[in-house]
Amino acid sequence: MTNEEFEKLVGEGIDAIGEKFLSRLKNVEVIIEDDPTPQQMEKLKLHNTLLFGLYEGVPLTKRQSYGQVLPDKITIFKNSIERVYTRPEDIRQAVKNTVWHEIAHHFGMDEEQVRAAEHKRDS
């Protein structure tokens, strides 16, 4: 899949979030990288693991005196997703789910809460 096609899927994933939540995204940028950096993997204590996405920043629920800071960053890792999924429709769904997952972290959900919400959403 080309970078442009993948970028379009990320845009679709963001659009699927819905205006109710998109309007509440504050100071966050979504980017695409091929792979996580060694520093990102070390910070998460991940070894020999594929990482689809990563939220780096201060969740909305933890912001108090919050100003003049760089945007939070959500990174979607193209190569990791494409290593697991080969069919375009599967890649599209994985990207959509990953974007949703990382935006949930931006709204203050920890990993356990996100997984529970995903399970409830998919049921």
N, C-alpha and C positions, 0 to 999 in steps of 0.2 A: 504494500500500500504506500502511495506517495505521501510525503509530508503534508501536502496540501489536502489530500483526502482525509488524513488523520486529523488535521486541524479542523476540518469541517465537522467531523464526528464529535470532537470536543465541544465545538460551538453548539451542536445539536444537544449534547449532554447538558450544557449550561442552560439552554432554552427549555429543556424538559423539567428543570427545577420548578418553574412556575413563578409568576410575578410576585406572589405573596412573600416568597423567600428572596427572590432576586432583588427586590426593592430594599431588602434589609442587609444585603452584602455591603460591608463597609471596609474600605481600604484593603482590598484583596485582589490579587492578580492571578490568573490561571495561565500557566505556561506549559509547554511541551518540551521534554528532553528525551533523548534516546534512552539513556540509562541513568540510574542514580549514581552520584559520586561516591567514592570510597568513604568520604567523610559523612555523608548522609547514612550510608549503611552502618558505619561504626556507631554513629549517634543513636541509631535504633537497635544496635546490637544484633544486626541481621547478618548472617553469613550463609552463602549458598542458597539464598532465598530470592525469589522474584518479587519485586515491589512494583505495583501498578500505579500507585499514587502516593503523594506525601503532602500533608498540610504543615506549613511552618509559619508560626505567627502567634498572636495573642488572641484566643477565642473571644467572641463578643461577651461572653459571660464573665470574663476575667479582666475586662478593660475598665479602668477607673480614670485616672488622669492620663489620657491617651491622646497624644498629639505630636505632630512633627516627627513621625516615625515612618520608616519605609513600609510599603504595603506588605500585608501578609502574602504568602505565596503558596499556591496550590500547584504542584507539579504532577503532570500525567506522563508516565514513562512508556513511550511508544514500543520500544523493543521488548519490554517485559510482557506487555499485552500480546504482541504478535508472536512471542515464543509459545504462548499457551493457546491462542486462538488463531485459526487460519481462515475460516470462512468470514466474509465481510459482515454478515449479520451477527455473528458471534462477537467479532471485534467491536461492532457498533454497540451491542448490549454491554460488553465489558467496559467500554469507555463511559457509557452513560452511568453505569453502576459506580464506577470509580469516581467520576465527578461528583455524584450524589454523596458518596461516602466521605470524600474530602471536604465538601461544603458542610456536611453535618459536623465535622470537627471544628470548622470555623464558627459554627453556632454554639459550640461549647460541649458537644457530646464526646465522651471518651470512647475508647475502642469497644468496650463492652456494650455501652449504650447504642453505639452505631450498629454493631452486629445484631442486637436485639431489634432495633428499628428496621433493619434490612430484612430480618426474618419475618417480622410482622407485615412489612410492606409486600413481601413476596408470597405471603400465605393467601 
